[in-house]
Amino acid sequence: CLDEKGKVHEFGSSWKTEDCNNCYCSNTGINCCDSYITPTDYDEEKCESIFNKETCSYKVVEKDDHSKECPVHAWVG
């Protein structure tokens, strides 16, 4: 399989992309999906979600004070 960056991957191999996707190479091609979950149910007026590419995860914090985390009631991914 040839990925979007031009790198060749063997059939049966898997890898994580820089964009936090898990990819798998099979004889039918490459399949990729998100390796993270996204917060969906939180107070969007008071809080914001911030994505960390290093850890491939979201943190939901108060807009006015990023040191305070907000409760999240639902995630999708």
Kinemage of the C-alpha trace (Angstrom):
@kinemage 1
@onewidth
@group {chain A} dominant
@subgroup {mainchain}
@vectorlist {calphas} color= white
{ca cys a 1} P 0.000 0.000 0.000
{ca leu a 2} L 1.171 3.492 -0.796
{ca asp a 3} L 0.056 6.101 1.759
{ca glu a 4} L -0.664 9.792 1.119
{ca lys a 5} L 2.961 10.714 1.898
{ca gly a 6} L 4.316 8.210 -0.629
{ca lys a 7} L 5.490 5.666 1.941
{ca val a 8} L 5.036 1.977 1.137
{ca his a 9} L 3.412 -0.267 3.766
{ca glu a 10} L 3.302 -4.066 3.668
{ca phe a 11} L -0.014 -5.948 3.563
{ca gly a 12} L -1.157 -6.640 7.111
{ca ser a 13} L 0.735 -3.690 8.605
{ca ser a 14} L -0.771 -0.882 10.663
{ca trp a 15} L 0.453 2.571 11.701
{ca lys a 16} L -0.645 5.878 13.238
{ca thr a 17} L -0.503 9.041 11.119
{ca glu a 18} L 0.618 12.513 12.204
{ca asp a 19} L -3.079 13.456 12.219
{ca cys a 20} L -3.845 10.793 14.857
{ca asn a 21} L -5.460 8.273 12.515
{ca asn a 22} L -4.975 4.525 12.837
{ca cys a 23} L -4.374 2.989 9.409
{ca tyr a 24} L -4.237 -0.593 8.175
{ca cys a 25} L -2.981 -1.940 4.849
{ca ser a 26} L -4.787 -4.914 3.306
{ca asn a 27} L -4.899 -6.395 -0.180
{ca thr a 28} L -7.926 -4.174 -0.880
{ca gly a 29} L -6.131 -0.950 0.093
{ca ile a 30} L -5.652 1.323 3.085
{ca asn a 31} L -8.323 1.861 5.728
{ca cys a 32} L -7.940 4.650 8.285
{ca cys a 33} L -10.032 5.867 11.198
{ca asp a 34} L -9.669 8.337 14.058
{ca ser a 35} L -7.653 7.083 17.016
{ca tyr a 36} L -9.322 9.507 19.408
{ca ile a 37} L -12.741 10.354 20.803
{ca thr a 38} L -14.354 13.774 20.490
{ca pro a 39} L -16.288 15.516 23.270
{ca thr a 40} L -19.874 16.303 22.269
{ca asp a 41} L -21.921 17.063 25.369
{ca tyr a 42} L -20.460 19.852 27.491
{ca asp a 43} L -21.225 23.509 28.256
{ca glu a 44} L -20.064 25.124 24.992
{ca glu a 45} L -20.858 28.633 26.245
{ca lys a 46} L -18.473 28.338 29.193
{ca cys a 47} L -16.009 25.725 27.882
{ca glu a 48} L -13.970 24.815 24.819
{ca ser a 49} L -12.319 21.633 23.605
{ca ile a 50} L -8.612 21.681 22.809
{ca phe a 51} L -6.957 18.939 20.763
{ca asn a 52} L -3.461 17.796 21.746
{ca lys a 53} L -1.633 16.271 18.752
{ca glu a 54} L 1.075 14.850 21.033
{ca thr a 55} L -1.386 12.657 22.945
{ca cys a 56} L -4.102 12.459 20.243
{ca ser a 57} L -6.736 13.486 22.763
{ca tyr a 58} L -9.110 16.316 23.617
{ca lys a 59} L -9.247 18.261 26.838
{ca val a 60} L -12.306 20.364 27.684
{ca val a 61} L -11.504 23.454 29.708
{ca glu a 62} L -13.087 26.731 30.726
{ca lys a 63} L -12.628 29.419 28.065
{ca asp a 64} L -11.529 31.977 30.662
{ca asp a 65} L -9.244 29.640 32.625
{ca his a 66} L -7.594 26.740 30.815
{ca ser a 67} L -6.407 25.299 34.122
{ca lys a 68} L -10.016 24.349 34.985
{ca glu a 69} L -11.436 21.281 33.259
{ca cys a 70} L -15.118 21.035 32.396
{ca pro a 71} L -17.320 17.986 32.795
{ca val a 72} L -18.088 16.122 29.555
{ca his a 73} L -21.246 14.007 29.430
{ca ala a 74} L -20.765 12.312 26.028
{ca trp a 75} L -17.930 11.455 23.629
{ca val a 76} L -17.980 10.080 20.062
{ca gly a 77} L -15.291 8.372 18.067
